[in-house]
């Protein structure tokens, strides 16, 4: 289904990064890049939770 405003539909994979702080940044990368986000977060030593999927990495 196309967007009537002409925008390309993009599947997003919302996630929350646990950065050991008082805040947890929420991000919305393209779904195709969710694994890349998980790998980068793990490399930095931070877990990421992909919202709505039950996926959580450490």
C-alpha positions as CSV (number, residue, x, y, z in Angstrom):
1,X,0.0,0.0,0.0
2,X,1.5,3.3,-1.0
3,X,1.3,6.5,1.1
4,X,-1.1,9.0,-0.4
5,X,1.4,11.8,0.4
6,X,4.0,10.1,-1.8
7,X,6.4,9.0,0.9
8,X,8.0,5.6,0.5
9,X,6.8,3.1,3.2
10,X,9.7,2.1,5.4
11,X,9.5,-0.8,7.9
12,X,11.0,0.4,11.2
13,X,12.3,-1.7,14.1
14,X,11.9,0.4,17.3
15,X,14.4,-0.4,20.0
16,X,15.6,0.8,23.3
17,X,19.3,1.0,24.3
18,X,20.3,0.4,27.9
19,X,23.3,2.7,28.3
20,X,23.6,2.4,32.1
21,X,22.2,5.9,32.6
22,X,19.1,7.6,33.9
23,X,17.7,7.5,30.3
24,X,17.4,4.8,27.7
25,X,17.5,6.2,24.2
26,X,14.8,5.0,21.9
27,X,15.7,4.5,18.3
28,X,13.9,3.6,15.1
29,X,16.3,2.1,12.5
30,X,15.1,0.5,9.3
31,X,14.1,-3.1,10.1
32,X,16.7,-4.3,7.6
33,X,19.4,-2.8,9.9
34,X,18.1,-4.1,13.3
35,X,20.8,-6.8,13.4
36,X,23.5,-4.1,12.7
37,X,22.2,-2.0,15.7
38,X,22.3,-5.1,17.9
39,X,25.9,-5.9,16.9
40,X,27.1,-2.3,17.4
41,X,25.4,-2.1,20.8
42,X,27.0,-5.4,21.9
43,X,30.4,-4.2,20.7
44,X,30.0,-1.1,22.9
45,X,28.9,-3.3,25.8
46,X,25.3,-2.2,25.9
47,X,22.2,-4.3,25.7
48,X,19.4,-3.4,23.2
49,X,15.7,-4.4,23.3
50,X,13.8,-4.5,20.1
51,X,10.3,-3.4,21.0
52,X,7.4,-5.6,20.1
53,X,9.6,-8.7,19.3
54,X,10.7,-9.9,22.7
55,X,14.3,-9.8,21.4
56,X,16.8,-8.6,24.0
57,X,20.6,-8.8,23.6
58,X,23.3,-8.4,26.2
